[in-house]
Amino acid sequence: MISSVESEDFYIMSQQASNQFDIYGQLRADGHIHSIGYYMKDNTLKALAVLSNNLVQCFDLPTSVYENRLEPMP
């Protein structure tokens, strides 16, 4: 994942050299991301983010290239 505390957007990328560290998708949070953690639930990779506006937001993370990966995922 690539993110910044100055942006609501973050990018998910492959962690495997065999995938050439490809960017899988872009997500948009409801505030700037202060910290983020990852977990698996029902065989789906998820991220839990603490945001600058004191919200906690959960995301389903893409595990392969998302068809429109340069636009924020809904």
PyMOL Python script that loads the backbone (N, CA, C, O; Angstrom):
from pymol import cmd

cmd.read_pdbstr("""\
ATOM      1  N   MET A   1       0.834  -1.168   0.000  1.00  0.00           N
ATOM      2  CA  MET A   1       0.000   0.000   0.000  1.00  0.00           C
ATOM      3  C   MET A   1       0.883   1.237   0.000  1.00  0.00           C
ATOM      4  O   MET A   1       1.930   1.265   0.647  1.00  0.00           O
ATOM      5  N   ILE A   2       0.453   2.259  -0.730  1.00  0.00           N
ATOM      6  CA  ILE A   2       1.137   3.539  -0.765  1.00  0.00           C
ATOM      7  C   ILE A   2       0.116   4.598  -0.369  1.00  0.00           C
ATOM      8  O   ILE A   2      -0.945   4.695  -0.984  1.00  0.00           O
ATOM      9  N   SER A   3       0.426   5.389   0.648  1.00  0.00           N
ATOM     10  CA  SER A   3      -0.511   6.421   1.087  1.00  0.00           C
ATOM     11  C   SER A   3       0.259   7.613   1.643  1.00  0.00           C
ATOM     12  O   SER A   3       1.484   7.578   1.765  1.00  0.00           O
ATOM     13  N   SER A   4      -0.471   8.656   1.973  1.00  0.00           N
ATOM     14  CA  SER A   4       0.112   9.863   2.546  1.00  0.00           C
ATOM     15  C   SER A   4      -0.861  10.428   3.564  1.00  0.00           C
ATOM     16  O   SER A   4      -2.074  10.319   3.382  1.00  0.00           O
ATOM     17  N   VAL A   5      -0.355  11.031   4.633  1.00  0.00           N
ATOM     18  CA  VAL A   5      -1.240  11.664   5.614  1.00  0.00           C
ATOM     19  C   VAL A   5      -1.836  12.953   5.058  1.00  0.00           C
ATOM     20  O   VAL A   5      -2.670  13.575   5.715  1.00  0.00           O
ATOM     21  N   GLU A   6      -1.423  13.364   3.858  1.00  0.00           N
ATOM     22  CA  GLU A   6      -1.949  14.571   3.232  1.00  0.00           C
ATOM     23  C   GLU A   6      -2.958  14.259   2.130  1.00  0.00           C
ATOM     24  O   GLU A   6      -3.333  15.148   1.365  1.00  0.00           O
ATOM     25  N   SER A   7      -3.400  13.006   2.041  1.00  0.00           N
ATOM     26  CA  SER A   7      -4.306  12.616   0.975  1.00  0.00           C
ATOM     27  C   SER A   7      -5.307  11.583   1.467  1.00  0.00           C
ATOM     28  O   SER A   7      -5.035  10.838   2.409  1.00  0.00           O
ATOM     29  N   GLU A   8      -6.471  11.546   0.821  1.00  0.00           N
ATOM     30  CA  GLU A   8      -7.476  10.540   1.141  1.00  0.00           C
ATOM     31  C   GLU A   8      -7.274   9.272   0.299  1.00  0.00           C
ATOM     32  O   GLU A   8      -7.860   8.231   0.597  1.00  0.00           O
ATOM     33  N   ASP A   9      -6.456   9.356  -0.740  1.00  0.00           N
ATOM     34  CA  ASP A   9      -6.261   8.239  -1.660  1.00  0.00           C
ATOM     35  C   ASP A   9      -5.110   7.358  -1.200  1.00  0.00           C
ATOM     36  O   ASP A   9      -4.122   7.835  -0.641  1.00  0.00           O
ATOM     37  N   PHE A  10      -5.259   6.064  -1.450  1.00  0.00           N
ATOM     38  CA  PHE A  10      -4.130   5.170  -1.283  1.00  0.00           C
ATOM     39  C   PHE A  10      -4.172   4.103  -2.358  1.00  0.00           C
ATOM     40  O   PHE A  10      -5.234   3.772  -2.884  1.00  0.00           O
ATOM     41  N   TYR A  11      -3.012   3.575  -2.675  1.00  0.00           N
ATOM     42  CA  TYR A  11      -2.851   2.640  -3.777  1.00  0.00           C
ATOM     43  C   TYR A  11      -2.426   1.289  -3.225  1.00  0.00           C
ATOM     44  O   TYR A  11      -1.598   1.202  -2.318  1.00  0.00           O
ATOM     45  N   ILE A  12      -3.003   0.246  -3.784  1.00  0.00           N
ATOM     46  CA  ILE A  12      -2.668  -1.116  -3.392  1.00  0.00           C
ATOM     47  C   ILE A  12      -1.787  -1.697  -4.490  1.00  0.00           C
ATOM     48  O   ILE A  12      -2.139  -1.632  -5.668  1.00  0.00           O
ATOM     49  N   MET A  13      -0.656  -2.260  -4.115  1.00  0.00           N
ATOM     50  CA  MET A  13       0.240  -2.838  -5.110  1.00  0.00           C
ATOM     51  C   MET A  13       0.632  -4.249  -4.718  1.00  0.00           C
ATOM     52  O   MET A  13       0.578  -4.627  -3.548  1.00  0.00           O
ATOM     53  N   SER A  14       1.027  -5.019  -5.721  1.00  0.00           N
ATOM     54  CA  SER A  14       1.479  -6.388  -5.510  1.00  0.00           C
ATOM     55  C   SER A  14       2.744  -6.382  -4.663  1.00  0.00           C
ATOM     56  O   SER A  14       3.567  -5.473  -4.772  1.00  0.00           O
ATOM     57  N   GLN A  15       2.896  -7.388  -3.831  1.00  0.00           N
ATOM     58  CA  GLN A  15       4.107  -7.530  -3.023  1.00  0.00           C
ATOM     59  C   GLN A  15       5.038  -8.581  -3.598  1.00  0.00           C
ATOM     60  O   GLN A  15       5.988  -8.995  -2.932  1.00  0.00           O
ATOM     61  N   GLN A  16       4.783  -9.022  -4.828  1.00  0.00           N
ATOM     62  CA  GLN A  16       5.570 -10.090  -5.436  1.00  0.00           C
ATOM     63  C   GLN A  16       6.297  -9.588  -6.679  1.00  0.00           C
ATOM     64  O   GLN A  16       5.689  -8.982  -7.561  1.00  0.00           O
ATOM     65  N   ALA A  17       7.591  -9.845  -6.741  1.00  0.00           N
ATOM     66  CA  ALA A  17       8.378  -9.438  -7.904  1.00  0.00           C
ATOM     67  C   ALA A  17       7.863 -10.121  -9.168  1.00  0.00           C
ATOM     68  O   ALA A  17       7.970  -9.558 -10.258  1.00  0.00           O
ATOM     69  N   SER A  18       7.304 -11.330  -9.040  1.00  0.00           N
ATOM     70  CA  SER A  18       6.787 -12.036 -10.216  1.00  0.00           C
ATOM     71  C   SER A  18       5.616 -11.286 -10.854  1.00  0.00           C
ATOM     72  O   SER A  18       5.322 -11.494 -12.031  1.00  0.00           O
ATOM     73  N   ASN A  19       4.954 -10.427 -10.101  1.00  0.00           N
ATOM     74  CA  ASN A  19       3.884  -9.578 -10.636  1.00  0.00           C
ATOM     75  C   ASN A  19       4.397  -8.190 -10.979  1.00  0.00           C
ATOM     76  O   ASN A  19       3.610  -7.287 -11.265  1.00  0.00           O
ATOM     77  N   GLN A  20       5.703  -8.016 -10.951  1.00  0.00           N
ATOM     78  CA  GLN A  20       6.375  -6.752 -11.248  1.00  0.00           C
ATOM     79  C   GLN A  20       5.865  -5.614 -10.356  1.00  0.00           C
ATOM     80  O   GLN A  20       5.838  -4.457 -10.776  1.00  0.00           O
ATOM     81  N   PHE A  21       5.459  -5.950  -9.120  1.00  0.00           N
ATOM     82  CA  PHE A  21       4.983  -4.963  -8.155  1.00  0.00           C
ATOM     83  C   PHE A  21       3.904  -4.072  -8.772  1.00  0.00           C
ATOM     84  O   PHE A  21       3.889  -2.861  -8.553  1.00  0.00           O
ATOM     85  N   ASP A  22       3.012  -4.677  -9.536  1.00  0.00           N
ATOM     86  CA  ASP A  22       1.952  -3.975 -10.249  1.00  0.00           C
ATOM     87  C   ASP A  22       0.991  -3.288  -9.278  1.00  0.00           C
ATOM     88  O   ASP A  22       0.740  -3.810  -8.192  1.00  0.00           O
ATOM     89  N   ILE A  23       0.457  -2.137  -9.650  1.00  0.00           N
ATOM     90  CA  ILE A  23      -0.559  -1.457  -8.840  1.00  0.00           C
ATOM     91  C   ILE A  23      -1.901  -2.099  -9.146  1.00  0.00           C
ATOM     92  O   ILE A  23      -2.340  -2.133 -10.296  1.00  0.00           O
ATOM     93  N   TYR A  24      -2.552  -2.613  -8.094  1.00  0.00           N
ATOM     94  CA  TYR A  24      -3.824  -3.314  -8.252  1.00  0.00           C
ATOM     95  C   TYR A  24      -5.015  -2.363  -8.279  1.00  0.00           C
ATOM     96  O   TYR A  24      -6.001  -2.636  -8.965  1.00  0.00           O
ATOM     97  N   GLY A  25      -4.945  -1.269  -7.558  1.00  0.00           N
ATOM     98  CA  GLY A  25      -6.083  -0.358  -7.521  1.00  0.00           C
ATOM     99  C   GLY A  25      -5.828   0.826  -6.629  1.00  0.00           C
ATOM    100  O   GLY A  25      -4.809   0.907  -5.942  1.00  0.00           O
ATOM    101  N   GLN A  26      -6.771   1.745  -6.651  1.00  0.00           N
ATOM    102  CA  GLN A  26      -6.723   2.956  -5.849  1.00  0.00           C
ATOM    103  C   GLN A  26      -8.010   3.023  -5.032  1.00  0.00           C
ATOM    104  O   GLN A  26      -9.094   2.769  -5.558  1.00  0.00           O
ATOM    105  N   LEU A  27      -7.898   3.356  -3.777  1.00  0.00           N
ATOM    106  CA  LEU A  27      -9.058   3.509  -2.898  1.00  0.00           C
ATOM    107  C   LEU A  27      -9.074   4.923  -2.343  1.00  0.00           C
ATOM    108  O   LEU A  27      -8.030   5.570  -2.252  1.00  0.00           O
ATOM    109  N   ARG A  28     -10.234   5.399  -1.978  1.00  0.00           N
ATOM    110  CA  ARG A  28     -10.358   6.737  -1.390  1.00  0.00           C
ATOM    111  C   ARG A  28     -11.033   6.615  -0.027  1.00  0.00           C
ATOM    112  O   ARG A  28     -12.119   6.047   0.094  1.00  0.00           O
ATOM    113  N   ALA A  29     -10.379   7.151   0.985  1.00  0.00           N
ATOM    114  CA  ALA A  29     -10.920   7.147   2.344  1.00  0.00           C
ATOM    115  C   ALA A  29     -11.763   8.411   2.554  1.00  0.00           C
ATOM    116  O   ALA A  29     -11.740   9.326   1.731  1.00  0.00           O
ATOM    117  N   ASP A  30     -12.500   8.448   3.655  1.00  0.00           N
ATOM    118  CA  ASP A  30     -13.335   9.595   3.987  1.00  0.00           C
ATOM    119  C   ASP A  30     -12.583  10.648   4.799  1.00  0.00           C
ATOM    120  O   ASP A  30     -13.207  11.506   5.424  1.00  0.00           O
ATOM    121  N   GLY A  31     -11.268  10.593   4.795  1.00  0.00           N
ATOM    122  CA  GLY A  31     -10.406  11.536   5.496  1.00  0.00           C
ATOM    123  C   GLY A  31      -8.957  11.133   5.266  1.00  0.00           C
ATOM    124  O   GLY A  31      -8.694  10.083   4.679  1.00  0.00           O
ATOM    125  N   HIS A  32      -8.024  11.944   5.714  1.00  0.00           N
ATOM    126  CA  HIS A  32      -6.615  11.597   5.585  1.00  0.00           C
ATOM    127  C   HIS A  32      -6.307  10.397   6.485  1.00  0.00           C
ATOM    128  O   HIS A  32      -6.829  10.307   7.596  1.00  0.00           O
ATOM    129  N   ILE A  33      -5.479   9.495   6.019  1.00  0.00           N
ATOM    130  CA  ILE A  33      -5.178   8.272   6.752  1.00  0.00           C
ATOM    131  C   ILE A  33      -4.037   8.515   7.740  1.00  0.00           C
ATOM    132  O   ILE A  33      -2.940   8.910   7.347  1.00  0.00           O
ATOM    133  N   HIS A  34      -4.310   8.272   9.036  1.00  0.00           N
ATOM    134  CA  HIS A  34      -3.262   8.363  10.057  1.00  0.00           C
ATOM    135  C   HIS A  34      -2.539   7.039  10.204  1.00  0.00           C
ATOM    136  O   HIS A  34      -1.312   7.014  10.297  1.00  0.00           O
ATOM    137  N   SER A  35      -3.270   5.946  10.225  1.00  0.00           N
ATOM    138  CA  SER A  35      -2.652   4.624  10.328  1.00  0.00           C
ATOM    139  C   SER A  35      -3.589   3.606   9.690  1.00  0.00           C
ATOM    140  O   SER A  35      -4.785   3.843   9.520  1.00  0.00           O
ATOM    141  N   ILE A  36      -3.002   2.467   9.344  1.00  0.00           N
ATOM    142  CA  ILE A  36      -3.796   1.439   8.675  1.00  0.00           C
ATOM    143  C   ILE A  36      -3.266   0.062   9.074  1.00  0.00           C
ATOM    144  O   ILE A  36      -2.062  -0.129   9.247  1.00  0.00           O
ATOM    145  N   GLY A  37      -4.172  -0.880   9.215  1.00  0.00           N
ATOM    146  CA  GLY A  37      -3.821  -2.262   9.522  1.00  0.00           C
ATOM    147  C   GLY A  37      -4.545  -3.186   8.557  1.00  0.00           C
ATOM    148  O   GLY A  37      -5.519  -2.786   7.919  1.00  0.00           O
ATOM    149  N   TYR A  38      -4.072  -4.421   8.449  1.00  0.00           N
ATOM    150  CA  TYR A  38      -4.613  -5.379   7.487  1.00  0.00           C
ATOM    151  C   TYR A  38      -5.037  -6.647   8.206  1.00  0.00           C
ATOM    152  O   TYR A  38      -4.456  -7.022   9.224  1.00  0.00           O
ATOM    153  N   TYR A  39      -6.060  -7.306   7.665  1.00  0.00           N
ATOM    154  CA  TYR A  39      -6.508  -8.577   8.217  1.00  0.00           C
ATOM    155  C   TYR A  39      -7.289  -9.341   7.159  1.00  0.00           C
ATOM    156  O   TYR A  39      -7.689  -8.775   6.141  1.00  0.00           O
ATOM    157  N   MET A  40      -7.505 -10.633   7.405  1.00  0.00           N
ATOM    158  CA  MET A  40      -8.301 -11.482   6.519  1.00  0.00           C
ATOM    159  C   MET A  40      -9.617 -11.801   7.202  1.00  0.00           C
ATOM    160  O   MET A  40      -9.647 -12.110   8.393  1.00  0.00           O
ATOM    161  N   LYS A  41     -10.716 -11.725   6.440  1.00  0.00           N
ATOM    162  CA  LYS A  41     -12.024 -12.129   6.931  1.00  0.00           C
ATOM    163  C   LYS A  41     -12.757 -12.786   5.776  1.00  0.00           C
ATOM    164  O   LYS A  41     -12.845 -12.220   4.687  1.00  0.00           O
ATOM    165  N   ASP A  42     -13.284 -13.981   6.013  1.00  0.00           N
ATOM    166  CA  ASP A  42     -14.003 -14.732   4.982  1.00  0.00           C
ATOM    167  C   ASP A  42     -13.181 -14.833   3.700  1.00  0.00           C
ATOM    168  O   ASP A  42     -13.708 -14.682   2.598  1.00  0.00           O
ATOM    169  N   ASN A  43     -11.889 -15.089   3.859  1.00  0.00           N
ATOM    170  CA  ASN A  43     -10.966 -15.284   2.740  1.00  0.00           C
ATOM    171  C   ASN A  43     -10.792 -14.030   1.876  1.00  0.00           C
ATOM    172  O   ASN A  43     -10.415 -14.126   0.708  1.00  0.00           O
ATOM    173  N   THR A  44     -11.065 -12.854   2.454  1.00  0.00           N
ATOM    174  CA  THR A  44     -10.917 -11.580   1.752  1.00  0.00           C
ATOM    175  C   THR A  44      -9.948 -10.702   2.533  1.00  0.00           C
ATOM    176  O   THR A  44     -10.073 -10.550   3.748  1.00  0.00           O
ATOM    177  N   LEU A  45      -8.980 -10.125   1.821  1.00  0.00           N
ATOM    178  CA  LEU A  45      -8.024  -9.217   2.450  1.00  0.00           C
ATOM    179  C   LEU A  45      -8.697  -7.873   2.683  1.00  0.00           C
ATOM    180  O   LEU A  45      -9.307  -7.311   1.774  1.00  0.00           O
ATOM    181  N   LYS A  46      -8.583  -7.359   3.908  1.00  0.00           N
ATOM    182  CA  LYS A  46      -9.225  -6.105   4.285  1.00  0.00           C
ATOM    183  C   LYS A  46      -8.205  -5.173   4.933  1.00  0.00           C
ATOM    184  O   LYS A  46      -7.177  -5.609   5.451  1.00  0.00           O
ATOM    185  N   ALA A  47      -8.517  -3.889   4.890  1.00  0.00           N
ATOM    186  CA  ALA A  47      -7.708  -2.876   5.569  1.00  0.00           C
ATOM    187  C   ALA A  47      -8.621  -2.088   6.488  1.00  0.00           C
ATOM    188  O   ALA A  47      -9.768  -1.800   6.146  1.00  0.00           O
ATOM    189  N   LEU A  48      -8.104  -1.743   7.653  1.00  0.00           N
ATOM    190  CA  LEU A  48      -8.831  -0.940   8.626  1.00  0.00           C
ATOM    191  C   LEU A  48      -8.000   0.319   8.865  1.00  0.00           C
ATOM    192  O   LEU A  48      -6.872   0.241   9.352  1.00  0.00           O
ATOM    193  N   ALA A  49      -8.566   1.485   8.520  1.00  0.00           N
ATOM    194  CA  ALA A  49      -7.818   2.740   8.580  1.00  0.00           C
ATOM    195  C   ALA A  49      -8.376   3.660   9.648  1.00  0.00           C
ATOM    196  O   ALA A  49      -9.592   3.774   9.808  1.00  0.00           O
ATOM    197  N   VAL A  50      -7.480   4.321  10.386  1.00  0.00           N
ATOM    198  CA  VAL A  50      -7.850   5.387  11.309  1.00  0.00           C
ATOM    199  C   VAL A  50      -7.606   6.690  10.557  1.00  0.00           C
ATOM    200  O   VAL A  50      -6.508   6.935  10.057  1.00  0.00           O
ATOM    201  N   LEU A  51      -8.646   7.525  10.483  1.00  0.00           N
ATOM    202  CA  LEU A  51      -8.598   8.725   9.659  1.00  0.00           C
ATOM    203  C   LEU A  51      -8.418   9.991  10.495  1.00  0.00           C
ATOM    204  O   LEU A  51      -8.611   9.980  11.710  1.00  0.00           O
ATOM    205  N   SER A  52      -8.050  11.067   9.832  1.00  0.00           N
ATOM    206  CA  SER A  52      -7.777  12.337  10.489  1.00  0.00           C
ATOM    207  C   SER A  52      -9.010  12.941  11.169  1.00  0.00           C
ATOM    208  O   SER A  52      -8.877  13.754  12.084  1.00  0.00           O
ATOM    209  N   ASN A  53     -10.205  12.545  10.726  1.00  0.00           N
ATOM    210  CA  ASN A  53     -11.435  13.071  11.312  1.00  0.00           C
ATOM    211  C   ASN A  53     -11.987  12.143  12.399  1.00  0.00           C
ATOM    212  O   ASN A  53     -13.171  12.196  12.731  1.00  0.00           O
ATOM    213  N   ASN A  54     -11.113  11.295  12.945  1.00  0.00           N
ATOM    214  CA  ASN A  54     -11.418  10.370  14.033  1.00  0.00           C
ATOM    215  C   ASN A  54     -12.376   9.247  13.641  1.00  0.00           C
ATOM    216  O   ASN A  54     -12.952   8.600  14.516  1.00  0.00           O
ATOM    217  N   LEU A  55     -12.556   9.006  12.351  1.00  0.00           N
ATOM    218  CA  LEU A  55     -13.347   7.868  11.881  1.00  0.00           C
ATOM    219  C   LEU A  55     -12.443   6.663  11.684  1.00  0.00           C
ATOM    220  O   LEU A  55     -11.235   6.799  11.489  1.00  0.00           O
ATOM    221  N   VAL A  56     -13.042   5.489  11.739  1.00  0.00           N
ATOM    222  CA  VAL A  56     -12.365   4.247  11.380  1.00  0.00           C
ATOM    223  C   VAL A  56     -13.115   3.711  10.169  1.00  0.00           C
ATOM    224  O   VAL A  56     -14.342   3.610  10.185  1.00  0.00           O
ATOM    225  N   GLN A  57     -12.373   3.366   9.117  1.00  0.00           N
ATOM    226  CA  GLN A  57     -12.998   2.908   7.878  1.00  0.00           C
ATOM    227  C   GLN A  57     -12.377   1.590   7.452  1.00  0.00           C
ATOM    228  O   GLN A  57     -11.168   1.390   7.576  1.00  0.00           O
ATOM    229  N   CYS A  58     -13.221   0.687   6.946  1.00  0.00           N
ATOM    230  CA  CYS A  58     -12.779  -0.630   6.506  1.00  0.00           C
ATOM    231  C   CYS A  58     -12.891  -0.723   4.985  1.00  0.00           C
ATOM    232  O   CYS A  58     -13.832  -0.197   4.390  1.00  0.00           O
ATOM    233  N   PHE A  59     -11.920  -1.398   4.360  1.00  0.00           N
ATOM    234  CA  PHE A  59     -11.882  -1.549   2.911  1.00  0.00           C
ATOM    235  C   PHE A  59     -11.628  -3.000   2.539  1.00  0.00           C
ATOM    236  O   PHE A  59     -10.858  -3.687   3.211  1.00  0.00           O
ATOM    237  N   ASP A  60     -12.271  -3.477   1.467  1.00  0.00           N
ATOM    238  CA  ASP A  60     -11.888  -4.735   0.824  1.00  0.00           C
ATOM    239  C   ASP A  60     -10.771  -4.389  -0.142  1.00  0.00           C
ATOM    240  O   ASP A  60     -10.926  -3.486  -0.966  1.00  0.00           O
ATOM    241  N   LEU A  61      -9.639  -5.095  -0.057  1.00  0.00           N
ATOM    242  CA  LEU A  61      -8.500  -4.766  -0.900  1.00  0.00           C
ATOM    243  C   LEU A  61      -8.461  -5.646  -2.138  1.00  0.00           C
ATOM    244  O   LEU A  61      -8.727  -6.845  -2.057  1.00  0.00           O
ATOM    245  N   PRO A  62      -8.130  -5.059  -3.287  1.00  0.00           N
ATOM    246  CA  PRO A  62      -7.988  -5.868  -4.495  1.00  0.00           C
ATOM    247  C   PRO A  62      -6.750  -6.759  -4.383  1.00  0.00           C
ATOM    248  O   PRO A  62      -5.744  -6.361  -3.794  1.00  0.00           O
ATOM    249  N   THR A  63      -6.827  -7.954  -4.946  1.00  0.00           N
ATOM    250  CA  THR A  63      -5.680  -8.874  -4.924  1.00  0.00           C
ATOM    251  C   THR A  63      -5.193  -9.173  -6.334  1.00  0.00           C
ATOM    252  O   THR A  63      -4.324 -10.024  -6.524  1.00  0.00           O
ATOM    253  N   SER A  64      -5.742  -8.484  -7.317  1.00  0.00           N
ATOM    254  CA  SER A  64      -5.277  -8.556  -8.698  1.00  0.00           C
ATOM    255  C   SER A  64      -5.584  -7.206  -9.337  1.00  0.00           C
ATOM    256  O   SER A  64      -6.230  -6.353  -8.728  1.00  0.00           O
ATOM    257  N   VAL A  65      -5.119  -7.022 -10.562  1.00  0.00           N
ATOM    258  CA  VAL A  65      -5.287  -5.731 -11.225  1.00  0.00           C
ATOM    259  C   VAL A  65      -6.764  -5.430 -11.397  1.00  0.00           C
ATOM    260  O   VAL A  65      -7.500  -6.219 -11.989  1.00  0.00           O
ATOM    261  N   TYR A  66      -7.190  -4.305 -10.887  1.00  0.00           N
ATOM    262  CA  TYR A  66      -8.555  -3.819 -10.988  1.00  0.00           C
ATOM    263  C   TYR A  66      -8.702  -3.163 -12.363  1.00  0.00           C
ATOM    264  O   TYR A  66      -7.809  -2.434 -12.794  1.00  0.00           O
ATOM    265  N   GLU A  67      -9.815  -3.413 -13.055  1.00  0.00           N
ATOM    266  CA  GLU A  67      -9.947  -2.980 -14.453  1.00  0.00           C
ATOM    267  C   GLU A  67      -9.783  -1.480 -14.658  1.00  0.00           C
ATOM    268  O   GLU A  67      -9.297  -1.074 -15.713  1.00  0.00           O
ATOM    269  N   ASN A  68     -10.161  -0.645 -13.707  1.00  0.00           N
ATOM    270  CA  ASN A  68     -10.017   0.797 -13.841  1.00  0.00           C
ATOM    271  C   ASN A  68      -9.164   1.294 -12.680  1.00  0.00           C
ATOM    272  O   ASN A  68      -9.608   2.111 -11.873  1.00  0.00           O
ATOM    273  N   ARG A  69      -7.958   0.802 -12.610  1.00  0.00           N
ATOM    274  CA  ARG A  69      -7.138   0.988 -11.415  1.00  0.00           C
ATOM    275  C   ARG A  69      -6.598   2.398 -11.228  1.00  0.00           C
ATOM    276  O   ARG A  69      -6.055   2.693 -10.163  1.00  0.00           O
ATOM    277  N   LEU A  70      -6.721   3.283 -12.213  1.00  0.00           N
ATOM    278  CA  LEU A  70      -6.225   4.638 -12.046  1.00  0.00           C
ATOM    279  C   LEU A  70      -7.302   5.597 -11.537  1.00  0.00           C
ATOM    280  O   LEU A  70      -7.005   6.751 -11.227  1.00  0.00           O
ATOM    281  N   GLU A  71      -8.528   5.138 -11.449  1.00  0.00           N
ATOM    282  CA  GLU A  71      -9.608   5.912 -10.875  1.00  0.00           C
ATOM    283  C   GLU A  71      -9.937   5.333  -9.508  1.00  0.00           C
ATOM    284  O   GLU A  71      -9.812   4.121  -9.329  1.00  0.00           O
ATOM    285  N   PRO A  72     -10.351   6.138  -8.534  1.00  0.00           N
ATOM    286  CA  PRO A  72     -10.689   5.607  -7.205  1.00  0.00           C
ATOM    287  C   PRO A  72     -11.775   4.549  -7.294  1.00  0.00           C
ATOM    288  O   PRO A  72     -12.741   4.690  -8.044  1.00  0.00           O
ATOM    289  N   MET A  73     -11.600   3.481  -6.513  1.00  0.00           N
ATOM    290  CA  MET A  73     -12.607   2.436  -6.443  1.00  0.00           C
ATOM    291  C   MET A  73     -13.738   2.913  -5.543  1.00  0.00           C
ATOM    292  O   MET A  73     -13.482   3.586  -4.545  1.00  0.00           O
ATOM    293  N   PRO A  74     -14.992   2.578  -5.876  1.00  0.00           N
ATOM    294  CA  PRO A  74     -16.120   3.030  -5.035  1.00  0.00           C
ATOM    295  C   PRO A  74     -16.082   2.429  -3.647  1.00  0.00           C
ATOM    296  O   PRO A  74     -16.957   2.710  -2.827  1.00  0.00           O
TER     297      PRO A  74
END
""", "prot")
cmd.dss("prot")
cmd.show_as("cartoon", "prot")
cmd.util.cbc("prot")
cmd.orient("prot")
